[in-house]
Amino acid sequence: MPIRTRFTIWRPLATAATAALLATALTTPASAAPATARESLPVYSYDNAVREAVWVDTGLDGDGDGRGDRVAVDIVRPREPARQGRRIPVVMDASPYYSCCGRGNESQKKTYDADGDVVQMPLYYDNYFVPRGYAFVGVDLAGTNRSDGCVDVGGRSDVRSAKAVVDWLNGRGRAYTTRTGTERAEATWTNGRTGMIGKSWDGTIANGVAATGVEGLETIVPISAISSWYDYYFAKGAPLYDSGPDWLSNYVNSPDARARCAAVQRELVEGAPRTGDWTPLWTERDYVRAASKVKASVFLVHGMQDLNVRMQHVGQWWDALARHGVERKIWLSQTGHVDPFDFRRATWVKTLHRWFDHELLGYDNGIDREPMADVERSPDQWVTSPVWPPRATHAVTLRPAAGDRPGVGTLGLRPGTGTETFTDNPEHGETDWAAHIDRPTPDKAGFTTAPLARDLRLAGSSRLTVTVTPTTPTAHLSAVLVDLGPDTVRDYAASGEGITTLTDRTCWGASTTGDSSCFKETRADTTDVDHTIVSRGWADLGNHASDRGAPLTPGRAYTITLDLAATDHVVPRGHRLALIVGGTDQGLIDPPADTPTLTVDLSRTSAHVPVTGGTAAFARATAGQPPAAPTPTVLDGVPEPRTTHRVPEGAR
C-alpha cells in the first residue's frame, strides 16, 4: 500500500519579519497589510501593467546551430511594486502550445504588438493574478513559437526550457532583451518565489522541473499531467498509440525548428522503439524516479475518466510524492481531459487563489488545514477526504472463480479453481465486455460479486496478477474494474469529455482591449448508464519477465502483473463490482501482431484492490448476498471510447 502522509505539515516562513514583508509587498502604499493578511486583493492596475519579453539562455544547443538556445519568456506584471522597490512572486506556465494549438477551452494563442510584447496572454491567470500583485510568465518551450532549440518531448530540452527561467528569476541565469542580441535582462522585480501551473503537457513540464529540485520553485499545480512519458505511450509494453514522441515533436515544433531539428527527431525515433521496450530515453523522461528531489508542494488535478493522459500517471506520482513527504493536495473529477476552470469554475479560482497566496505569499489562510482531497462523486457533487487515499484504505485480495457458464464467474475472497478461456477481438473493448458481463462471450472472462449489502469505496491504485497460457507468440491483456448498476455520470466519451460549452461568459479578473478575462461558461454533460468503468490496466504478455518484451512460447503459462489506474469510486449498495479480463481494449491499446486465444488459470490469478475499510469492509458488503440472477439485458454504458488523442494538449 502507498504510504499516506497527513496534509498538516507545511513549510514555515523563515521568520515573522519575512511574513510581514511578504504581506506588505502586496498592498497599496496607502494601506500596508499586517502580517496576518489572509488574501491578496486586486489593488494594482492591469491595464497599466508592464508587458515585456526576454530570452533566457538554457545552456543547451539542441538545434546544433553553434549558439546557445534561448527560450522566449513573455511577462505581464504590475507596474507599481517595482516603482516602490518591492519584489513580487511569479505564476508561470511553460507550454509548447502558445502558437501552434492554443490554450484552454477556447484555444487561445499569444498575440503581440508591434514591439513584440504580448497583448493577449492565453487563459485567465494574468487577468486574475497580476492585479493581486503577482507576475505572470508564459514560457515558449524550446523549439516552439519564438524560442530556439528543439522539442524533445519531456526530455532535457523541454525541462531546461522552464528550469532555466526559474533560475533566472532567482538570479542564477542569463537572459537577454532580444533573441540574438547581447543586452542583458535582469529580473530585479521578483523575489524569485515561483509557482508553475498548466494542463496536460504544460503540467507535465511542471512535474519535470519540480523533479530537478530547483531552488525557488515553491509549488506546482499539474492539471491532467504526465508523470512518466513511457506511460503515455505504453502500458507494460502494450502500445497505447500508433505513433511515438517523434510525431508529437514534429506536431508542435515551429517551422524553423522543423527545418533544423532532424537530429533530435532521429534520437526520438531510435530511442523510443515501437516494441515498447524501456530505454534510456524513457528513463530521462520518468519524473517519478526523481520524486525524492521534489521540494515544491504539489496541487494535483485530474479527471478519473481521462483517456488522453490516463489515471496511471496520478497513482504512481502521488504515491512517490507521499513516500518522500512532499506536501500535496488533490482534486479528482468525473471528467476526461478537462481543466477545473471548465468543470468547477468558481470554486477552482477561489481555491487556486488561496493556494498561491499561501505558497507564494506566505499568508496563513488555513488552506493547509483543510481536507487534502476533493472528489467528484457524481456530476457537480463533491466530497472531501482529510487525507488521500483515506487512512483506513487497504489492499484487498479478490479472487476470480468459475461460474456455471463459460466466462461468467464470481469475484470474492476465496481462491478460485479451474480456467477460463477467451479469444482476442480487437474490434471490441471495455464497453462491449461490460455490456455483456452476464453472458458468455468469446472475447472476455468476467467475474462479479453478488449485489452489495453496503456501499464499498475504492480509493487508490489496483493491480491484477494473472497467469495465462497463449496460443500465439504475441498477446496483449486488458483488465477493467466495473461498477454494475444504474447511475448518472459525466459523458466522458463525448466530444466535450464531460462538459458542454455554453455561449454566456463570466469574467475572472481585469481586461484590456486585447486581453479579455471573460470566458464561455460550461455545464456538466451527463448520461444515464447501467455500468461504469472504474479502473483500467493493460500489458503486453511478452513483458512478463522484464521491461523488455520477448516472443511467447505458445502453450506455455506466463504470469504477469497489470497495474490498474488510480481511482476514487463508491460502488453503491445493490450494485455489483466486476473484474473483466480481455485482450485488446479497442480504442485504448493497439492489438498484437497475432490473434491469440488465452486461457486464464484462476487458481493463480488475483486482484489487489484498495478498499476503504479493507478486507473486513468487503466481507461485510458481500456477506450473505445471493448471486445475481442472470439477465439477458445488455447493460448500457458510455459509448465505446473514440480513438484517443496522440497529443497531450488542452483544447479539451
PESUL-V245606 format. One line per field, one symbol per residue. phi: phi as a letter, one per 20 degrees, with the letter a starting at -180 (. if undefined). Layout:
# PESUL-V245606
phi: ???
This chain:
# PESUL-V245606
phi: .ffddfececfffgbfffgffffffdcfgfbffffegdbfdfddfefeffcbcccefemdcfemencffddfceccbfffgffemddcecdccebedfcfcncnfdlfdfccefenefdddgmdgfgeeffendedcddeggncldefncfclnegfgffgefffgfffdmdcdccfcfcedffddefedenfcdecrdmgfffffgffgfemgfoeebccedldedbfgffdbclnffebebcffffgffdgfgffgfcdfffffffffecfffnffcggfffddfffdffefdffcdecbefdfdeeefgffgffffffffdmffbbbdcdeeeecfffdcbgfffffffgfffgffddmfednffdegfcdceebgmddcccgcbfggeecfdeddfcfdecfmcddcaeegecncccbdgcfedbgffgffdfecfcfdacdccffgfebfcddbpddbcdcdcdedcfcadccccdceerfadcfefeffelocdeeefccdcoeccgebeedcffcbfedbecdbcfebcbbaeffefdaecfbfeegneecdbdeeeffbbbdefgneddcdcdbefegndcefffddedcdeeffdcbdddfdfomgffffffdfmefgffgceffefcfgggfgefdcfccfc
